[in-house]
Amino acid sequence: MPEPQKTVYVDGEVSSQVLSVISEAQKYVVVVTPYIDLWQHAENAIALSVSKGIDVTFVVRDEPNIVGSESIAWLLQNKVKVHAAPRLHAKIYLNEASVLVSSMNLLKSSAQNSLEIALAIRDKEVAESIRGYVRNTLMRLAASVKGMK
């Protein structure tokens, strides 16, 4: 009998799972993280997805220090769609096949130092309800972030 897929990830496993959601996308990936400070492995996974023609979208918290950060500038320069939502606190990482709900912001310090937990959503109906929340609530509240001129 095959071993069941793991559902709960903790600490250092969380950043690996987040990077897997990004790098294993075939059509699209959406990263919902209020705070962002990209590190090299995250940039590599994102750049690889973009190079494969994957639609990569980030939703971050609508605050000037976040929207104006180096990480957001890097995303925009690398053809990633960025949206800013007011009061965002959710952390959701998803693609067409996977949904991960986590305590982890996409921060280098969180990946290296924080105690984190993530839940991989295996139930198709629950996964679709989370995708619907992102699509119908977060994306409707979020404003598109444009690059510097």
C-alpha positions in Angstrom: 0.0 0.0 0.0 1.5 3.4 -1.0 2.4 5.8 1.8 -0.2 8.6 2.1 1.0 12.1 1.1 2.1 14.3 3.9 -0.3 17.1 4.8 1.3 19.1 7.6 4.8 20.7 7.2 6.7 22.5 9.9 9.7 24.9 10.2 12.3 24.3 7.4 9.9 22.1 5.4 7.5 25.0 4.8 9.9 27.0 2.6 10.6 23.9 0.6 6.9 23.3 0.0 6.4 26.9 -1.0 9.2 26.7 -3.5 7.7 23.4 -4.8 4.4 25.0 -5.4 6.1 27.7 -7.5 8.5 25.5 -9.4 6.0 22.7 -10.1 3.3 24.9 -11.6 2.3 24.0 -15.1 -0.2 26.8 -15.9 -0.2 29.4 -13.1 1.0 30.1 -9.6 -0.4 32.6 -7.1 1.5 33.7 -4.0 -0.4 35.5 -1.3 2.0 36.9 1.3 1.6 40.2 3.1 5.3 40.6 3.6 8.1 39.7 1.1 11.9 39.6 1.1 13.0 37.2 -1.6 16.1 35.1 -1.3 18.1 33.4 -4.1 16.2 30.1 -4.2 12.9 31.9 -4.3 14.0 34.1 -7.1 15.3 31.1 -9.0 12.0 29.2 -8.7 10.0 32.3 -9.8 12.3 33.0 -12.7 12.1 29.4 -13.9 8.3 29.5 -13.8 8.3 32.7 -15.8 10.7 31.3 -18.3 8.4 28.3 -18.8 5.5 30.7 -19.7 3.8 30.1 -16.3 1.4 33.0 -15.3 3.0 34.1 -11.9 1.0 36.5 -9.7 1.8 37.8 -6.3 -0.7 39.5 -3.9 1.0 41.5 -1.1 -0.1 43.9 1.6 -0.8 47.4 0.4 1.8 49.4 2.3 4.3 51.7 0.8 7.4 50.0 2.4 6.2 46.6 0.9 5.0 47.8 -2.5 8.1 49.9 -2.9 10.5 47.2 -1.8 13.4 45.7 -3.8 11.6 42.4 -3.9 8.6 43.9 -5.6 10.9 45.8 -8.1 12.6 42.4 -8.8 9.2 40.7 -9.4 8.0 43.5 -11.8 11.3 43.4 -13.7 10.9 39.7 -14.1 7.4 39.9 -15.6 5.5 38.8 -12.5 2.1 40.4 -11.9 1.9 42.1 -8.5 -1.3 43.2 -6.7 -1.6 45.0 -3.4 -4.5 44.3 -1.1 -5.4 46.4 2.0 -5.1 44.7 5.4 -3.8 41.4 3.9 -2.7 38.9 6.5 -3.4 35.6 4.7 -0.5 33.4 3.4 -1.6 31.1 0.6 0.6 29.5 -2.1 -1.2 27.8 -4.9 -1.0 26.5 -8.5 -3.4 24.5 -10.6 -2.6 21.3 -8.7 -1.6 22.4 -5.2 -2.8 24.6 -2.4 -0.7 25.4 0.6 -2.0 27.5 3.5 0.7 28.6 5.8 1.9 30.9 8.6 4.9 31.8 6.6 5.4 35.1 4.8 7.7 34.9 1.8 10.6 36.3 3.8 14.2 35.1 3.9 14.2 35.4 7.7 11.0 33.3 7.9 12.5 30.6 5.7 15.7 30.5 7.8 14.7 31.3 11.4 11.0 31.2 12.1 8.9 28.4 13.6 6.4 27.9 10.8 3.6 25.5 9.9 1.8 24.8 6.6 -1.2 22.7 5.6 -1.3 21.1 2.1 -4.9 21.0 1.1 -5.6 17.6 -0.6 -9.4 17.8 -0.7 -10.4 19.1 -4.1 -13.5 20.9 -2.9 -11.7 22.7 -0.1 -8.8 23.6 -2.5 -11.3 25.1 -4.9 -12.9 27.1 -2.1 -9.5 28.6 -1.3 -8.8 29.4 -5.0 -12.3 31.0 -5.1 -11.4 33.2 -2.0 -8.2 34.3 -3.7 -9.9 35.0 -7.1 -13.2 36.5 -5.8 -12.1 38.3 -2.7 -8.4 39.1 -2.6 -8.0 39.8 -6.3 -11.1 42.0 -6.3 -9.8 44.1 -3.4 -6.3 44.3 -4.7 -4.9 47.0 -7.0 -2.3 46.2 -9.7 1.2 47.4 -8.9 3.1 48.9 -11.8 6.8 49.2 -12.2 8.8 52.4 -11.8 9.1 54.6 -14.9 
